């Protein structure tokens, strides 16, 4: 059944003539994201799903993520629109019904009804100097939030409330001639890799929906201070920017609650042993010291001869937990999820030609905490971790799109570590438009080449006028039950969405 859906989408994608597509080489290109939930493009263009040729590989045009739901977070063009407008507040939003069902029993595990709102504004408008109107450098603010109703997810676990109001982002931007300061709850997207981003370490993942979204949506905004400094540049450097980020208090990826839709198999096994009173699973230990347990990042970017280059450094806590253990007085093993300190250094690059973007990242994480195996008492061993990703995306002809990235990681050899010393894989997406570009069909996914299994998403969208979107997708998993994707092999599901944008 899984292969049937894949072959079906592949057949649909090939039904248009390649010769007809090649005749329109000058038409606008559509970029996309592996694992996208593939929501409609809204005005303005959304990060992670640009609909323009990638001739200028700016950071906004190079975002892309597997599993992305393509959040409606505004790009930098909104700031310019706000300055040119007499209005001091611009807003938009959408109403969406997203319903997800297990294929094994046709039961819903999420029936989320969402009202989303976001807006950007300035605290002052125009001032008059003599006979000319002069625009001040007024502080600007951005906010986004949602009101969610999800009774199906709430019935499964305590991870979800039936009704919840969520503030996703809220931050203030103060602009200077060479320095911009941003303060508040915010997302920071670093790196150029498409879907696999070893340098994107500031924001923790949303444990409630780890697979059904990407970096633009499955990471959580955190309270931070961000500074962006424009440095003087001389030939051959066109632009030179220094970016700093400080998160004063630790923000972590929470463990899934018992019974949650995406509770990992290993966590289920530990909770089963706890119910048998064979061990104690302690509460997740979050570092709570201000500043000392915070996270700090530094990034230097330059544009040289059409290449976007970046150097990144990070120091902070590890967002995802590792397990430690000790025996209690009753001789039961007590296991505690902890978040050790880590450091990371890396570089990134991206360049664009006519309709192709090439990009990549390389990260080195010395003394990285790796879970031990074969030990009576759980713990971790610190080893050097090297991660890399390289790939491209290209639009062929009118709308036929291909995105392919190769990723790999290497761990310094040690008999105590549970993970492979070397693993690698591919992320991909291919898509095309039909019926006057109102219908989009595609398939995206990730394939582990070291036994991790695979996850594939055939999807389709139907854009009705400018305001309505009808979308469907299948998530199909395969692999060994102890591996990253294979553990979800019995959780194939279908997602149906209806969205109205305003």
Secondary structure, DSSP 8 states (H G I E B T S, - for coil): -HHHHHHHHHHHHTSS-HHHHHTTTTS------TT-------SS--TT---S--SS--GGGG---TT--------THHHHHHHHSS-SEEEEEEEEEEEEEETTT--EEEEEEEEEEEEEEES--EEEETTEEEE----EEEEEEEEEE-HHHHHH-TT--SEEEEEEEEEEEEE-SSEEEEEEEE-------SS--TT--SS-B-GGGSSS--HHHHB--EEEEEEEEE----TTEEEEEEEEEEESS--------TT-TT--HHHHHHHHHHHTTSEEE--------TTTT-EEEEEEEEEETTEEEEEEEEEEE-SS-EEEEEE-TTS-EEEEEE--EEEEEEEEEEEE-SSEEEEEEEEEEEEEEEEB-S-SS--EEEEEEEEEEEEEEEEETTTEEEEEEEEEEEE---TTBSS-SEEEEEEEEEEEEETTTTEEEEEEEEEESSS--EEEEEEEEEEETTTEEEEEEEEEEES-TTSTTGGGTT--EEEEEEEEE-
